[in-house]
Each structure stands twice: as C-alpha cells, then as structure tokens.
C-alpha cells in the first residue's frame, strides 16, 4: 500500500484529503504542521503533499529540507497553494509538482498517481 504524508493546517482540507484518497486505498497520514517532518518523527512515505501556507514553517521550506536530505531527496513532493506563483516557487524549492487551489480532485489524483508511478515504488 502506498503511503502519503500530507501537511495542511486546515481541518476542512484535511477531511477533503481523506475523502479524495480513501477510495484509492492509499495510507494517508496528515500533520497540521511541519514539525514531525523537520524533527524526523515520521515513517518515510512514498510521497509528500505540502500546503505552502502553514502556521510556523512554510511548506516550501519543508520541501527544501526534504530535498536536501539524502534519505528523502528521492521522494516526490507536491506543493499546494492559492498563489498563482506556486509553480515557479515550488520548482525553485525542488518540488516535483504543484497545484494551485482550488484544484480538481482528478487533477490531484492524477498528479499523485503519476509521481508514484514515476518513482518506481
């Protein structure tokens, strides 16, 4: 079973992620902030989904951290944001993909599936 870690501090969005990924039988872990990631207190997933706008550490900073670590640099990271500039910002941070909010469920599912397939995991 593929594992996804999601970092988003909005309870409504967290619930939406559960509805989006449950039918696909992914094992989803949701954190409200980046502390477990930055403190290496999590089981390594097959993919990360990070909200850019978090209280505390920015999702792009978490992405940079993940991509700088030998143990996680190969794991795909998708960054989500309401900002129209997220695509260039995410690329500069080393993200493997980005989606602008609001996004379609199919767009997110397709991006996740594509990155999981490409990672060969």
Buried (B, 14 or more C-beta within 10 A) or exposed (E): EBBBBBBBBEEEBBEBBEEBBEEEEBEBEBBBBBBBBBEEEBEEBBBBBBBBBBEEBBBBBBBBBBBEEEEBEEBBBBBBBEBEEBBEBBEEBBBBBBBBEEEEEEEBBEBBBBBBEEBEB
